[in-house]
Amino acid sequence: MIHQAPAGARDLLPLEVAQKSWINDRLQDVFQRWGYKRIVTSTIEWVDTLMAGGAIDPSTVIQLQNTSEGRLGLRPELTVSIARAAVNRLTNQTIQRLCYRANVFRNPPQGHHGRQLEFYQAGVELLFTDGVLADGEILLLLANCLQSLGVESWQLLLGDAGLTRNLLQGFPVNLQSEILKCIANLDRVSLENLPLESELKTKALQVFDLRGNPLEVLEKVSKLDLDEQGISAVNHLKSLIDLVNHNNNKKLPIILDLSLIQTFDYYTGITFSAVSLKDNKPYILAQGGRYNQLLSLYHPQKKSSPGIGFSFNIEDLHSCLLNTPNLPKITPPSDWLVIPKNSASTKKAFDYAQQLRSSENLVRVEIDLEFRTAEDIRKYAHNEGILNLAWIDENGQVSIEQL
């Protein structure tokens, strides 16, 4: 077994590392251009901390050990950790723009032994602010990131957890959770078989089918029996869609989908996913939403504060970009190969290599360590894409050769 990685784990070789670093670097560049500052939180968390938001299935958490203070586990996502750190560590709790790049860990579902355990994410959290402008910033930031990466043919599925739950208020209390479950899982058959009166069943199916062109869906919703909270949510979505498409030469490819909801209360407002279809396979590039109750769970005085964010799935982004000209096709070659002509010139070769590396610009320099023949050295340099050779003799004299 010692020659294999554990089931569900995998190694990343240099080219894949270079490609995923290219993705991450561009995302972080866009995040910073929008004023987001990087935060690093602990890989290890209390399991009780991870469970507090209700969004994490306990079976997905890779638990490490029990201590006298509680159980420890590896983080399966970043939002909870950032929420905990923000309300307990940040002295300034006005608007905070935070970004991250990190690995996360999740147990696979039962019966899926060998499925991936470690994933890579990059994302943002916009904390202590609410409203149309904050929601609009997040959606436009996500779109800007995908544009920067050169991702094509993607769509933004946009829902509103608060509005969908509001539309269920007129149903029997004992069936609301079942209806919500059917909608969240797109299970029309089970919805049709619920013990509902004919009129309510028709209404339930109307809610189930609320997806498509944003303005057309909102027009349908406006004709339903809405209370004040529902009307406010509809107006919010109208204003949000108008904001993100204002003065855009190319409007965001939004599909309004009010089935985009979870069966737990983690999200309180808009929810969204950026998806792409490649070779008839759907890829979830990013997911996020508004969570205005989460931060209160970690505040010492249970003070409620708004938040919204999203995370990119680096694996799915990588898969979508793999056969495009965007990603690097080779690892960056060294700029120089320094070659000592004989054993007496090795110290001079190391000195010259370090002199090259001391340049203000990044210069990649490697040294030939094997005293190969000139023919073998040139062949190696050609294969590796190294264009500059420096031959060093025992007196420190340098002969430059460019391939």
C-alpha positions in Angstrom: 0.0 0.0 0.0 2.9 2.4 0.6 3.3 2.9 -3.1 -0.3 4.3 -3.6 -2.1 7.4 -2.3 -5.1 6.6 0.0 -8.4 5.9 -1.7 -10.0 9.2 -2.6 -6.7 11.1 -2.5 -4.7 12.0 -5.5 -1.4 13.7 -6.4 -1.1 16.7 -8.7 1.8 16.6 -11.1 3.6 19.8 -12.2 1.6 20.5 -15.3 -1.8 20.2 -13.5 -0.4 22.3 -10.6 0.7 25.0 -13.1 -2.7 25.0 -14.8 -4.7 25.2 -11.5 -2.3 27.9 -10.3 -3.0 29.8 -13.4 -6.8 29.6 -12.6 -6.3 30.5 -9.0 -3.9 33.4 -9.8 -6.4 35.0 -12.2 -9.3 34.6 -9.7 -7.3 36.2 -6.9 -6.3 39.0 -9.2 -9.9 39.8 -10.0 -10.9 39.5 -6.3 -8.2 42.0 -5.3 -9.2 44.4 -8.1 -12.7 44.4 -6.5 -11.2 45.3 -3.1 -11.3 41.8 -1.5 -8.5 40.9 0.9 -7.3 37.3 1.4 -8.1 35.5 4.6 -6.6 32.1 5.7 -8.6 30.1 8.2 -7.7 26.8 10.0 -8.0 23.6 8.1 -9.1 21.9 11.3 -12.4 23.0 13.0 -14.6 21.9 15.8 -17.2 19.6 14.3 -19.8 21.5 16.3 -18.7 24.7 14.6 -19.1 23.1 11.2 -22.6 21.7 12.1 -23.9 25.0 13.5 -25.2 26.4 10.2 -27.1 23.3 9.4 -25.7 23.2 5.8 -23.2 20.4 6.4 -24.2 16.8 6.5 -22.3 15.3 9.5 -21.4 12.2 7.4 -19.5 14.3 5.0 -17.1 15.7 7.7 -13.8 13.8 7.9 -13.4 13.6 11.7 -9.9 13.5 13.2 -10.2 12.8 16.9 -12.2 13.5 20.1 -10.6 15.8 22.6 -11.7 16.9 26.1 -13.1 20.1 24.4 -15.0 18.4 21.6 -14.6 16.6 18.2 -12.2 17.9 15.6 -12.7 17.6 11.8 -11.4 18.8 8.5 -13.3 21.7 7.0 -15.6 20.7 4.1 -16.1 24.3 3.0 -14.9 27.8 4.0 -18.0 30.0 4.7 -18.5 28.7 8.2 -14.8 29.2 9.2 -14.8 32.7 7.8 -18.1 33.6 9.5 -16.6 32.4 12.8 -13.4 34.3 12.3 -15.1 37.5 11.2 -17.4 37.9 14.2 -14.8 36.9 16.8 -11.6 38.3 15.4 -12.3 41.3 13.3 -12.6 44.5 15.4 -14.1 46.4 12.5 -17.4 44.9 11.7 -18.4 47.4 9.0 -18.4 46.1 5.4 -15.7 43.4 5.0 -14.6 42.0 1.6 -12.7 38.7 2.1 -11.4 36.2 -0.4 -9.7 32.8 -0.1 -8.0 29.9 -1.9 -7.9 26.7 0.0 -8.4 22.9 0.0 -11.4 21.4 1.6 -12.2 17.8 2.6 -15.4 15.7 2.3 -16.3 12.1 2.9 -17.9 10.6 -0.2 -21.5 9.3 0.1 -21.9 5.8 1.4 -21.2 3.1 -1.2 -18.8 5.4 -3.1 -15.4 4.2 -1.7 -12.5 5.8 -3.6 -14.4 8.9 -4.6 -12.4 12.2 -4.3 -11.9 13.4 -0.7 -9.9 16.6 -1.2 -11.1 19.5 -3.3 -9.8 23.0 -4.2 -11.9 26.1 -3.9 -11.5 29.9 -4.4 -14.1 32.3 -3.4 -15.3 35.5 -1.6 -17.5 36.5 1.3 -19.0 40.0 1.5 -20.0 40.5 5.1 -21.9 43.1 7.2 -23.9 44.5 4.3 -27.2 43.7 2.7 -29.4 44.8 -0.2 -29.5 45.0 -3.9 -26.1 46.7 -4.3 -24.3 44.0 -2.3 -26.1 41.2 -4.1 -25.3 42.9 -7.5 -21.7 43.2 -6.6 -21.4 39.5 -5.9 -23.1 38.5 -9.2 -21.0 40.9 -11.3 -17.8 39.8 -9.6 -18.6 36.2 -10.4 -19.2 37.1 -14.0 -16.0 39.1 -14.2 -14.0 36.1 -12.9 -15.4 33.8 -15.5 -14.8 36.4 -18.2 -11.2 36.7 -17.0 -10.7 33.0 -17.2 -12.2 32.9 -20.7 -15.0 30.5 -19.8 -17.6 30.4 -22.5 -21.2 29.1 -22.7 -22.0 29.4 -19.0 -25.3 30.3 -17.4 -26.2 31.7 -14.0 -29.1 29.9 -12.3 -30.6 32.4 -9.8 -33.1 31.6 -7.1 -34.4 33.2 -3.9 -34.7 30.9 -0.9 -36.8 33.4 1.0 -39.2 33.9 -1.8 -39.7 30.2 -2.5 -40.3 29.5 1.2 -42.8 32.4 1.3 -44.7 30.9 -1.6 -45.3 27.8 0.5 -46.9 29.6 3.4 -50.4 28.9 2.2 -49.9 25.2 2.2 -50.7 22.9 5.2 -47.9 23.3 7.8 -47.4 19.5 8.0 -46.7 19.3 4.3 -44.6 22.4 3.7 -41.3 20.6 4.3 -42.3 17.7 2.0 -43.2 20.2 -0.8 -39.9 22.0 -0.3 -38.1 18.7 -0.5 -39.8 17.9 -3.8 -39.0 21.3 -5.2 -35.4 21.2 -4.1 -34.9 17.7 -5.6 -36.9 18.4 -8.7 -39.1 15.5 -7.8 -42.4 16.2 -9.7 -43.8 12.7 -9.3 -43.6 12.8 -5.5 -45.1 16.3 -5.5 -48.0 15.1 -7.6 -48.6 12.3 -5.1 -48.8 14.5 -2.0 -52.2 14.5 -0.3 -53.1 18.0 -1.4 -56.5 19.4 -2.5 -56.8 20.0 -6.3 -56.4 23.8 -6.0 -53.3 23.5 -3.7 -51.7 20.8 -5.9 -52.1 23.1 -8.9 -50.4 25.9 -7.0 -47.6 23.6 -5.9 -46.9 22.6 -9.5 -46.9 26.2 -10.5 -44.2 26.9 -7.9 -42.3 23.8 -9.1 -42.2 25.1 -12.6 -41.1 28.7 -11.8 -37.9 28.8 -13.9 -36.9 30.4 -17.2 -36.6 34.0 -18.4 -36.3 36.2 -15.3 -38.9 38.8 -16.3 -41.4 36.2 -17.4 -41.0 34.1 -14.2 -41.3 37.2 -12.1 -44.5 38.2 -14.0 -45.9 34.8 -13.1 -44.9 35.1 -9.5 -46.5 38.6 -9.3 -49.9 37.0 -10.1 -49.7 34.6 -7.2 -51.1 35.4 -3.8 -48.1 37.2 -2.2 -47.8 38.8 1.2 -45.7 41.9 1.9 -42.5 39.8 2.3 -43.1 38.1 -1.0 -43.8 41.3 -2.8 -40.6 42.7 -1.4 -38.6 39.7 -2.6 -40.0 40.0 -6.1 -39.2 43.7 -6.2 -35.7 42.9 -4.9 -35.1 40.4 -7.8 -36.4 42.9 -10.4 -34.1 45.6 -9.1 -31.2 43.1 -8.9 -31.6 41.9 -12.5 -31.9 45.5 -13.7 -28.7 46.4 -11.9 -26.5 43.6 -13.1 -27.7 44.1 -16.7 -27.5 47.9 -16.7 -25.1 49.2 -19.3 -23.9 45.7 -20.1 -23.1 45.2 -23.7 -23.6 41.5 -23.1 -26.2 40.8 -20.4 -25.6 38.1 -17.9 -27.0 34.8 -19.0 -29.5 34.5 -16.1 -32.1 31.8 -15.7 -34.4 32.5 -12.8 -35.1 29.2 -11.0 -37.1 29.3 -7.8 -36.4 25.6 -7.3 -32.8 26.5 -6.5 -33.2 26.1 -2.8 -31.9 23.8 0.0 -34.0 21.9 2.4 -32.2 23.6 5.4 -32.3 27.3 6.4 -28.7 28.2 5.6 -29.6 30.6 2.8 -32.1 33.4 3.5 -32.1 35.3 0.2 -30.7 34.9 -3.3 -29.0 31.6 -4.2 -27.1 31.0 -7.4 -25.0 28.6 -9.4 -22.8 29.2 -12.4 -23.0 26.1 -14.6 -21.5 25.0 -17.9 -22.3 22.1 -20.3 -19.3 20.5 -21.9 -19.4 17.2 -23.9 -23.0 16.8 -22.6 -21.7 16.8 -19.0 -22.9 19.6 -16.7 -20.2 21.3 -14.6 -21.0 23.4 -11.5 -18.4 26.1 -11.7 -19.5 28.2 -8.7 -22.2 28.2 -6.1 -23.3 30.8 -3.5 -26.0 32.8 -1.8 -27.1 35.1 0.9 -27.0 33.9 4.5 -28.2 36.6 6.9 -28.6 34.3 10.0 -25.3 32.4 9.9 -23.0 35.0 11.5 -25.3 35.2 14.6 -24.5 31.5 15.4 -20.9 32.4 16.1 -21.3 35.8 17.7 -20.8 35.8 21.5 -24.0 37.8 22.0 -25.8 36.1 19.0 -25.8 39.4 17.1 -27.2 39.0 13.6 -25.3 40.3 10.7 -25.8 39.9 6.9 -23.5 38.0 4.5 -23.2 36.7 1.0 -20.6 34.9 -1.0 -19.7 32.2 -3.4 -17.0 29.6 -4.1 -15.5 28.4 -7.3 -14.9 24.7 -7.9 -11.3 24.6 -9.2 -11.7 21.0 -10.5 -14.7 21.8 -12.6 -13.2 25.1 -13.9 -10.0 23.1 -14.8 -12.1 20.5 -16.7 -14.0 23.2 -18.7 -10.8 25.0 -19.7 -8.6 21.9 -20.3 -8.9 21.8 -24.1 -8.9 25.5 -24.6 -5.9 27.7 -25.5 -6.3 29.5 -22.2 -4.5 27.1 -19.9 -0.7 26.6 -19.9 0.3 23.6 -22.0 3.7 23.1 -20.4 5.3 24.0 -17.1 7.3 27.2 -17.2 10.8 26.3 -18.4 14.0 27.5 -16.7 15.5 30.6 -18.3 19.1 29.4 -17.8 21.1 26.2 -17.6 24.5 26.8 -15.9 27.0 24.1 -16.7 30.3 23.6 -14.9 32.8 22.3 -17.4 34.5 20.1 -14.8 34.6 19.4 -11.1 37.0 22.3 -10.4 34.4 24.8 -11.8 31.4 23.7 -9.7 31.8 26.4 -7.0 32.1 29.1 -9.7 29.0 27.6 -11.4 26.9 27.9 -8.2 28.1 31.5 -7.7 27.1 32.4 -11.2 23.7 30.8 -10.9 23.0 32.7 -7.7 24.1 35.9 -9.4 21.5 35.3 -12.1 18.8 34.5 -9.6 19.5 37.7 -7.7 18.0 39.7 -10.6 15.0 41.9 -9.8 13.0 39.9 -12.3 12.1 36.3 -11.7 14.8 34.3 -13.4 14.6 30.5 -13.3 18.1 29.0 -13.1 19.1 25.4 -12.9 22.6 23.8 -12.7 23.8 20.7 -14.6 24.8 18.3 -11.8 26.0 15.3 -13.8 28.8 16.6 -16.1 27.1 15.3 -19.2 28.5 15.6 -22.7 27.9 18.9 -24.5 25.6 17.0 -26.9 23.5 15.6 -24.1 23.3 18.9 -22.4 22.0 20.7 -25.5 19.5 17.9 -26.1 18.2 18.2 -22.6 17.9 22.0 -22.8 16.1 21.7 -26.1 13.6 19.2 -24.7 13.0 21.4 -21.6 12.7 24.7 -23.5 15.7 26.3 -22.0 17.1 28.9 -24.3 20.2 30.2 -22.5 23.2 28.1 -21.6 26.2 29.4 -19.5 29.3 27.3 -19.6 31.6 28.0 -16.5 35.3 27.1 -16.3 37.5 26.7 -13.2 38.5 30.4 -13.5 34.9 31.6 -13.4 35.0 32.6 -17.1 31.5 32.4 -18.6 30.6 31.4 -22.2 27.1 32.2 -23.1 25.3 30.0 -25.7 21.7 30.7 -26.9 19.7 27.9 -28.5 
